[in-house]
Amino acid sequence: MASIFWMNPTETIVNISQNHEAKIVKLMSESGFIDFVISTGTFPQIMKSYTNIIGTPMMPPLYSFGYHQSRWGYQTQEAVEQVISKLDESNIPFDFILLDIDHLANQSPFTINTTAFPHFDQLVQRLNDHNRYLIRITDPHIPVDHKLAQEGIDNSYFILNNSQPFVGECWPGKSMWPDFLNPKVVDWWGSQFNQNSFPENVWIWNDMNEPSVFNSLENTMPRDNIHKCRHDVKNDKRIEL
């Protein structure tokens, strides 16, 4: 058994075909270096080789393997409460309820739609009373009228386009995206997950590992967007690009 770990952050096409002699694998990335690792052996050996390169994930807690009730479209607290009640009435055990963007005010991160979820703390407590958990979605886009928008602009925390914070259309409307290649942004973003918004039995669903930009040709960020800096791990320095 063999595997190829192709290390390239740009858009990549993989084409696999077969003739009468062998399989033919073609990989094409739009830019960057040809950088890959070939591993051979049994499946456990290949996985060991792979995780030696990228690292291993932390062990998940046992209770995270329980049943997760997740469905986009729960638009009110009443609807969520009914789902909980129906699961209990039907003797369907569950450990987690996941809330999508409908529970957020204007679908903005770090908010709660208090009209649709007027007693959010009671929902959290109801789950906690039965050793259950709530998972709240967090999308890494900051609407231009969000309370964090000006702070991000003042500190150059957002991804740039033409020397200005890139603004694109997403679920909350016109939004900006944090530049997570900047170590200061990582600390700033992490500080938003405070105990009041995320109690002990409330977990985080980090959504959108690739930005969704509705008014872009490819529904993601333009390719000429600029990250302000990267982190030089070896020398522990920030390098301006």
JOWOQUI-V953273 format. One line per field, one symbol per residue. psi: psi as a letter, one per 40 degrees, with the letter a starting at -180 (. if undefined). burial: + if it has 9 or more other ideal C-beta (glycine too) atoms within 8 Angstrom, else -. A space follows every 50 residues. Layout:
psi: ???
burial: ???
//
This chain:
psi: iiihhhgheihhhhhhihaediihhhhhidaaihhihhiiaidddddddd dddeiiiihiideeeahhhhhhegeidddddddddddddefhiidihhha edeihffiifihgeddgdfddddddddddffiihhhihhfhhideidedd ddddefeiiihfeihhhihadeahiihigeehddddddddeegidddgid ehihhhigehhhhdfidefaiieeihhdiihgddefihhh.
burial: --++++-+---+-------------++-+------+--+-----++--++ +--------------+-++----+--+-+++-++--+------+++++++ ++++-++++---+--++--+--++-+++---+++++++++++++-+-++- +++---+++++---++-+-+-++-+++++-++--++-++--+-----+-- +++++--+--+++--+----+---+-+++-++-----+---
//
